[in-house]
Structure formats: structure tokens, C-alpha cells
């Protein structure tokens, strides 16, 4: 399997009035849809899959939210593409090895984008940053 495309479709970051106290951040990523996608490589056409996803970072108690919607496009053998797509239509599930690869790709891109957006709207970073400690 090879990821050949990654696109953000929608990027939204919102900060609400500041609430004092402890802020909890819940990050989540989910696959929303899987569909076949024709990919043109020069004069050649190849069947691939387009996986739509949603990444969210929710700041509790209702301080803000970062939401990223996008799609990952990947190539695989035609037979495997059909199997994966049919399984998705039937059970809304992806094979573990495909799901792992896609989610790692999505998390790599989305965590970075969420860090930038959190800075831009003055929210705490959605992931803990390394800190220097004096001794």
C-alpha cells in the first residue's frame, strides 16, 4: 500500500471566552467514508481508494475546538482495492494493517496542523510539548 495523496478539505479552529481552571484536551480521529478513486499517473489510470477522515481536538470545559476534515488517497492492487471497498460498504471497517497506515499518516499531518492552529487562536497545544527543567 502506498499513500499518494493527502488533502485537507476543511480547517476550523475556535476559541471561546477563557475559563479559569484545568483544561482537558481530547483528541480523536475517525474514518468517515471510503470510496474508489481513479488516479491518473501520466497516461496510465489506476484504481485507488479515497479515505475521508475527521480529526478533532476538543478543549474541555468548552474552551475551544480544532476540527480538520480531509482525505487520504492510496494505491493498492486492484483486487485488494475491491476487497477493501466491499468490506467498508458492508461493515464500515477497514483491515487493521490498512487502517493503521492511514491513521498514522493522518495523525502525522493533523497533529502538526493542530499545533499551528492552537497557537494561532491562543489555545494550549493539543499535544504536550517537551520542556526544559533546571536542576
Secondary structure as the mmCIF struct_conf table of DSSP 4:
data_model
#
loop_
_struct_conf.conf_type_id
_struct_conf.id
_struct_conf.beg_label_comp_id
_struct_conf.beg_label_asym_id
_struct_conf.beg_label_seq_id
_struct_conf.end_label_comp_id
_struct_conf.end_label_asym_id
_struct_conf.end_label_seq_id
STRN STRN1 UNK A 2 UNK A 15
HELX_LH_PP_P HELX_LH_PP_P1 UNK A 16 UNK A 16
BEND BEND1 UNK A 17 UNK A 17
HELX_LH_PP_P HELX_LH_PP_P2 UNK A 18 UNK A 18
BEND BEND2 UNK A 21 UNK A 21
STRN STRN2 UNK A 24 UNK A 41
TURN_TY1_P TURN_TY1_P1 UNK A 42 UNK A 43
STRN STRN3 UNK A 44 UNK A 60
TURN_TY1_P TURN_TY1_P2 UNK A 61 UNK A 63
STRN STRN4 UNK A 64 UNK A 75
HELX_RH_AL_P HELX_RH_AL_P1 UNK A 78 UNK A 91
BEND BEND3 UNK A 92 UNK A 92
HELX_RH_AL_P HELX_RH_AL_P2 UNK A 96 UNK A 120
TURN_TY1_P TURN_TY1_P3 UNK A 121 UNK A 122
BEND BEND4 UNK A 126 UNK A 127
HELX_LH_PP_P HELX_LH_PP_P3 UNK A 128 UNK A 130
#
